[in-house]
């Protein structure tokens, strides 16, 4: 019977050791939050609205080439086309992100490019 007691004692010690290991361990899972994006069309619409409000003029025709990623410092260039066909570049820079809200500053170029003939 000493072998039975030794086997039982060994099994018991193994179970205690395993439970101590499990109690002493911790795990964490980091789920990366997706970065918000604003579509190029929505960005162009917001720019047109803001420029119209700032200049008290009708909404200009603006096109943006790509979606903008909601990461501070991200830049893109959009193009404003005037009624006469001349164009003006507009630089857009993400200034902050609050959840899905992307905040940005924009600045129009000083000089327009003449209309293509």
Phi, psi and omega in degrees: 000342178300327179294323179295316179295321180294318179295318179295318180294320179295316179298319181294317178295322178296317179295318179295316180297318179296318180292325177294321178295318180294321180292324183281351182263150172224158180223149174221146179241125179259117177259114183289128179287136180290145180279128180292154176228152173242131181295154179300322180294317180294318178300314180299319179295315179297318177299315180299317179298314182292319178294320178297318180292323181289321185261354184057035178243166175298159179300129178280163176275113181237140176231135176245137188283341187205161172296154177249135181274137181282069177227125183307131179097349179295136182239153169209164178240128176249166182234126175263129178246122180279168180301328181277001178094351177290156183236155180221129178282146178230119178271135180237132179228128177290126181257330178197161179225129179233095185068241178267356181278120178254120178256141184214158170252155176219155179214127178276148177299158180286329186233140178273153173270137181295159179296145177288138180273000000 
